[in-house]
Amino acid sequence: MSNLARLYKIASSPSSAGWLILQQILSKGILFIKFIFLARLLGPDNFSSVVIILTVIAIIEGMSEMGFTQAIIQSQNQPTSQDISRLQKIFAIRGAVAFLLTFLALYIIERAGKINLSTSSILLVSSLPLIKSMSSLGIAIKMKSLSFKYVFRASATASLLEVLIFAALFIYRPTIQSAVTSFFVIELAKFTLSHAFYPVKIFCFPEKFNSDLIQFSKGIWGNSVASLLVNQFDKIASISLMNSNAIAIYQTGSRLAQSGLSDIGVAMGQRAYSVFSANLDRGGVELNNQYAKLYNKMSIIYGLTASIIILFAKPLIEIVLGSQWSGAVLTFCIATLSSFNGSLISLSVALLRSLNKANHISIVTIYQLIVMILSIYILITLGKEISSEYMVSISALAVFFACIALHSFSISESRKLHELFKVLFINTILVFEIIIVHNYVWKGGI
């Protein structure tokens, strides 16, 4: 057997991690395409309602995340079918609570004039967390048994169905009500498919629960809530302090910027974690030099990529979203700067986690949240209206602070000032590029 044939056999085996990578690419790709179609066909005024709906659901689901899937995958003992059914019941109860909280939050926001939805549409949207919570947890068993090919097959089927439903219900008639209906039908279809691929009893009344799984999931829930506070704080602030048009511009510009450079940074961070951990297994020789070389190399690559994106931001926005979104160009550029620093953060996080120094990450996360809160407070005190540009700048400032802080924890004292200066230098160049391009290039046209 040739090396190529052997490699293909390994890659196509049911337990190959390549199936998980394909699953992530497929799911993220479809989410991105749906996001583009929603933004382009609805426009800034109507798209703000969709953004607020999805943000509220993400926040409530994050706050009520039980961590059962991760607990099942990482548990030492194989959970029984009774364990899965018991967890499924708790998850369904969580979904009912999330349904009530989502309905209450969206009703209050609708009464405040931030979104334009009927009560029936709010009920449909609020049911999404409930339906998702009742979907089968059996996928965790397949993941634990390394049946990645089966998981991909189920995910691909669901993705195909999602595309067909979205095209039939929204693209044919692009309105907010059609978008809400498509979300509901898609989630219902995913629920049905999950139980077709991974049959699990939802309604059972056990005498006791698997305490190990419950305790383990509590720790995952705690970490999830801490991350949520930072990752979603700017979105909560934008909904509270900005008008509908500004909310749509901020969320769209930020999301579009994160869909490229940030995703590459996350993937590179995961790869770096494996490399650093392997180095430690061999004694950790030259680990700091390995990190510094990789950081310097990727900072240049990320910096050049960000610079090109900023230079062609206006035509890129107009091609992808249409000229109606030209007001999101500056927000998109500042968000690209933030994505540059976020990509570098992934490398620092990879090193600190491999060294079991995750406490440094938690400390910086708290400080990052404080920087955002103080910045917003100062602007409000000065009587400034919180625009999309102000909000994305605050977020970028907090990410830059986290980038510098985590990098300083990751390098030796002897070269700390030199390394931090390089990061500051690239950020300064990108800031000046945004100023020059915004004030001279775009106004004259490209």
Secondary structure as the mmCIF struct_conf table of DSSP 4:
data_model
#
loop_
_struct_conf.conf_type_id
_struct_conf.id
_struct_conf.beg_label_comp_id
_struct_conf.beg_label_asym_id
_struct_conf.beg_label_seq_id
_struct_conf.end_label_comp_id
_struct_conf.end_label_asym_id
_struct_conf.end_label_seq_id
HELX_RH_AL_P HELX_RH_AL_P1 ASN A 3 ALA A 11
TURN_TY1_P TURN_TY1_P1 SER A 12 SER A 12
BEND BEND1 SER A 13 SER A 13
TURN_TY1_P TURN_TY1_P2 PRO A 14 SER A 15
TURN_TY1_P TURN_TY1_P3 ALA A 17 ALA A 17
HELX_RH_AL_P HELX_RH_AL_P2 GLY A 18 MET A 63
TURN_TY1_P TURN_TY1_P4 SER A 64 SER A 64
HELX_RH_AL_P HELX_RH_AL_P3 PHE A 68 GLN A 74
BEND BEND2 GLN A 76 ASN A 77
HELX_LH_PP_P HELX_LH_PP_P1 GLN A 78 THR A 80
HELX_RH_AL_P HELX_RH_AL_P4 SER A 81 ARG A 111
TURN_TY1_P TURN_TY1_P5 ALA A 112 GLY A 113
BEND BEND3 LYS A 114 LYS A 114
HELX_RH_AL_P HELX_RH_AL_P5 THR A 119 MET A 134
BEND BEND4 SER A 135 SER A 135
TURN_TY1_P TURN_TY1_P6 LEU A 137 LEU A 137
HELX_RH_AL_P HELX_RH_AL_P6 GLY A 138 LYS A 144
TURN_TY1_P TURN_TY1_P7 SER A 145 LEU A 146
HELX_RH_AL_P HELX_RH_AL_P7 PHE A 148 PHE A 166
HELX_RH_PI_P HELX_RH_PI_P1 ALA A 167 ILE A 171
BEND BEND5 TYR A 172 ARG A 173
BEND BEND6 THR A 175 THR A 175
HELX_RH_AL_P HELX_RH_AL_P8 ILE A 176 PHE A 197
BEND BEND7 TYR A 198 TYR A 198
BEND BEND8 PHE A 203 PHE A 203
BEND BEND9 GLU A 207 GLU A 207
HELX_RH_AL_P HELX_RH_AL_P9 SER A 211 ASN A 231
TURN_TY1_P TURN_TY1_P8 GLN A 232 GLN A 232
HELX_RH_AL_P HELX_RH_AL_P10 PHE A 233 LEU A 241
BEND BEND10 MET A 242 MET A 242
HELX_RH_AL_P HELX_RH_AL_P11 SER A 244 ALA A 257
HELX_RH_PI_P HELX_RH_PI_P2 GLN A 258 SER A 262
HELX_RH_AL_P HELX_RH_AL_P12 ASP A 263 ASP A 281
TURN_TY1_P TURN_TY1_P9 ARG A 282 GLY A 283
TURN_TY1_P TURN_TY1_P10 VAL A 285 GLU A 286
HELX_RH_AL_P HELX_RH_AL_P13 LEU A 287 LEU A 311
TURN_TY1_P TURN_TY1_P11 PHE A 312 PHE A 312
HELX_RH_AL_P HELX_RH_AL_P14 ALA A 313 VAL A 320
TURN_TY1_P TURN_TY1_P12 LEU A 321 LEU A 321
HELX_RH_3T_P HELX_RH_3T_P1 SER A 323 ALA A 328
HELX_RH_AL_P HELX_RH_AL_P15 VAL A 329 SER A 354
TURN_TY1_P TURN_TY1_P13 LEU A 355 ASN A 356
HELX_RH_AL_P HELX_RH_AL_P16 ALA A 358 THR A 381
TURN_TY1_P TURN_TY1_P14 LEU A 382 GLY A 383
HELX_RH_AL_P HELX_RH_AL_P17 SER A 388 SER A 410
BEND BEND11 ILE A 411 ILE A 411
HELX_RH_3T_P HELX_RH_3T_P2 GLU A 413 ARG A 415
HELX_RH_AL_P HELX_RH_AL_P18 LYS A 416 ILE A 436
HELX_RH_PI_P HELX_RH_PI_P3 VAL A 437 VAL A 441
HELX_RH_AL_P HELX_RH_AL_P19 TRP A 442 GLY A 444
#
